[in-house]
Amino acid sequence: MGTSYFLPRLVGPGRAFELMTTGRHFDASEALEMGLVQSVVAEGEEVEKALETARLIVQNNEYGVWMTKTGMWANLDAPSLRHAMELENRTQVLGTFTGNMGEAMKAFREKRDPHWKPL
């Protein structure tokens, strides 16, 4: 369920139409080429690749990850660029109250890892 909604957004309407109407099978390299997956790893390396990605995500501040995830999915259905920018603007303003945006800028200037404040 949801294929007709998600697939065109992931691979484009033309490719989605072709895949959905033919039902043809494709391999991992084609899935990567069409943007259906982010990466392809050798069998048995899936967990390590997932953990590597998770480690990169948790290096970022909690609020930023939460709002990036929320905003991206909400803006997928935004009726216009203006609406999407309004949501992003609100998120940025709210983010200043965490203190983490200032810490990010300071850490960047000082060439060090940031020390995030928890939510």
N, C-alpha and C positions, 0 to 999 in steps of 0.2 A: 504494500500500500504506500502511496505517495510517490511512486516512480515518475508519474507524469508531471508532478510538481517539481521534484528535486533534480531529476536527470537533465532537463533542458537548462537549468541554472548551473549545472556542473560542467556540461560538455557542449552546450549550445543547442538551439532548437533543431537545426538540420541533422546533426549527429544523433541527437536523442530520438528524433523521428525514425531515422534509419535503424537504430538499434532496437527500438520498441516494435517496429513493424516487421522486421526480419527475424528477430529473436536469435540472431546469430551469436555464436560464442566467440570470445576474443581472449588473447593471452595477456599476461601481466605487462609486457612491454607496450602493447597497444593501449591498455588502460592507463599507463603512465603518459604515453604520448598524447592521449585525448584529454588529460587532466582529471581523470576519474579517481586516480590515486596520487598521493604526494610522493611516494617513493616505492621502490621495489627492492626487497632484500632477499638474500639466499634463505632457503628453507632452514629453520632452526634459529635464525637471527632476528625473528620478529619481536621477541620480548626485549632484547637488548636495544633494538632500534626504538621501540616504544618508550623504554626507560630513558634513553638518550634525549628524546623529544620532551618527555616529562621533566627531566632535569633542566632543560633550557627554559621551560615555562615557569617553573618554580623559582627561578632566579629573578623573576619580575615581581613587582609588588602585587599583592592580593587584589586590591581595588582595581588596578589597571587591567589585570587579566580578566576579572569579573566583568568590568564594563566594556572591555574590548569584545569579549564573547557576546554579551547581551546586545551591544550596539550593532555589531556586524550582522547578527541574525535579524534584529529588528529592521535594520536598514536594507536588508535584502528585499523587503516588501515596501520600502518607503515610496510614496507616490511621486517624489521629486527630489532633486539634489538639495533644494532648500530645506525640505523636511529632514533629510539625513544630516545636514549640517547643523540644524537646530538641536537634534539629539546629541550629536558630537559636542557641540558647544556647551550644552547643559552638563554633559559628563565631564568635560574639562574643568568647568567652574566648580563642580562638586569635588573633583579630584584635588583641587587646591587645598581643601579643608583637611585632607589626610596628612599633609606635610610631606608626602612622598614625592611630589613633583619638584619641590625645592631641593630635596635630598638628591634626586636624580640629576638635576643640573649641577649641584655642588660636586657630586661624585664624578661626573663627567669632566668638570673643570680640573679636579684634583687627580684625574686618571686613576680612580680606584673603584672598587665595587660599591654599590650603594648599600646602606643599612636601612632596610625598610621598617617602618612602624607598622605593627599589626592593626587590623581594622578594629 
